[in-house]
């Protein structure tokens, strides 16, 4: 038994150093060197101040801003510490109530809801943190945002087009628009 204790302690010490210090240190250095922006949270800076992350959605509900997907996180929307979806199934009446509530909010903000509303504007995401919406969801809001900002709808649509990102590597995912980046561009356009 005593002959086994020394090798166990040596293995424990070696593995602690390798997996607890060396490996995390190498991965941190690699991340900082190769993926510096992503390793530091993909922070978005405006006027020298951090205003958010390109990876986590934010609450926008004023008519002059584009709105993102609903967030089901608690105790507040877009809570990165409490990432979760609503888990409402298609037969759950709460899902229909959530969609009706968002349609009512869109209508109250001045959005024309006579056309079909894109699903990503009336449903929560799986994580509750989605920073992006579909180009269709952005296009659906162009008239409301343009009217609230006293801009021409074509100018607002041009910004949407400029901030629309295509599929990753041309095949993965769907085209998308980062809501925070688009709203910051709108603020810059309105200020100038």
N, C-alpha and C positions, 0 to 999 in steps of 0.2 A: 504494500500500500504506500509506504513512504517513498518507494522508487518511482511511483506515478505522480506524486505531488509536484516535484521539480519540473518535469516536462509540461504538466498542465499549467503551471504558473508562467513558464516561458512562452508557451503557445498563447495564453491569455494576454500577456504583455505585448507580444509581437502583433497579434491581431488587433489589439486596442490601438496601437500606434498606427498600423496600416489602415484600418477601416475608420478610425476615429480622428486621425490627424492627417496622414499622408493623402489618402484618397480625397477627402473633402477639400484639402488645400489645393491639390492638382486640379480638381474640377472647378473650384472657384477661380483660380488663375486662368484656366482655359476659357471659362465663361466671360470673364472680364476682358480677356484679350480678343476673343473671336466674336462674342455676342454681347458686347458691352451694354448696348441700349436695352436689350431684352433681359439681361441679367440684373439690371437695375430697375425693372418694373415698367419699361416702355413709357416713361413719364412724358406728359405733354406740357410744354412750357409756353406761356404767353406773357409778354411784357416782363420777362425775367422771373416769372413766378410759376411754380408748378400748379397746374389747374386740374390735373387728373392723370389717368393712365389710358393709353390707347387700348388696353386689354380689359378694362372694367367699365361698364356703362355707368351713366349718371342720370339723375332725375331731371328731366326737362319737361315742364308742363305749361310754360308761358306760350301764348299763341305765336310769338315771333321766333320761336325755336322749333327745330325738328324734334320730334319725340321718338324715343327708342322703344324697344320692347318692354312690356310690363315686367316688373321684378317681383318675385314671390318670396324674396328673402325677408327675414325678420330680425330684429324688430323694426327695421327701416328698409326701404328699397335700396337695392344695389349694395347691400352689406357684404363685403368680401369675406368677412369672418363667418358669415352664416349662409354660404352658398347653398341654394336649394331651389327646386321647382315646386309648383303647386301640386303636382301629381294628380290633377283632375283628369279623369278619363273622359272619353267622348260622350258617355251617357250621364255624366255627373251634371246635375242642374247648376252647380256652382260655376262650371266652366262657361255655360251659356250666360249666366248672370255677370261674370267677369267681362265677357265680350260685349254684352249690352251696355255695361257701365263705361267701357272704353269708347264705344261708339257714341254714347251720350256726351262724353267729355270732348270727343273730336267735334261733334256737332256744336256744342256750347262754345268751343274755341273758334268756330267759324269755318270749319272744314265742310265741304260739300260731301255728305254721306249718301247721296243718291246712287253713287256707283259702288260696286262691291269693294269692301274694305280689305286690304291685304291682311292675311292671317297673322303676320308678325306684328301688326299694330294692335291686335286685340287679344293675343294670347301671351302667356308668360313663357320664358325660355326654360330649358332644363336646368340651367345653372342659376338663373335669376340675375346674371351679371353681363349678359350680352351687350357689347359696346356697339354693335353694328345692326343695321336693318337692310332689307333688300332694296334694290333700286326702285322697285315698284312701290314700296312703302314710302320711300323718300319722294317719288314723283307724286304720290297721292296727297302729300302735304304741301307741295310747292305753292299752290294758289293761296292757301291760308298764310303761309310764311311771307310770301311776297306782299300780300295785302297788309299784314300787320307791320311790315317794315317799310312800306311805301316804296317797294321796288317793283320792277317789271318782272313778270313771271319767267320770261325767257332768261333773264340774268340769274335768277335763282336756280332755274333748271340747269344752266351752264355750270354753276358751282356744284350742283349735285353730280353732273356728268364728270366734272374734274376730280371729285373726291370718290368716285366709284372705282373700287378695286375689282379686277377680274379674278378668275379662278386661279388658285395657286398652281404654278407650273403649267397653266393652261388647261388643266384637267381636274384638279381637286377642288371640291367645294362649289360654292355658288358666288356670283358677283355680289358685292356688298358695299355698304357705305358706313363709315365710322361716324356716328352721330356727334361726338364731341368735336372731332376735327372739322366737320361740316359747320357746326354752330359757331366755332371760333372763326372760321373763314367768313361766315355771315357777319359776325360782329366787326371783323376787320373791314369788310366791304361797306357796312353801314357807317362806320366811323370815318371812312375816307371820302 
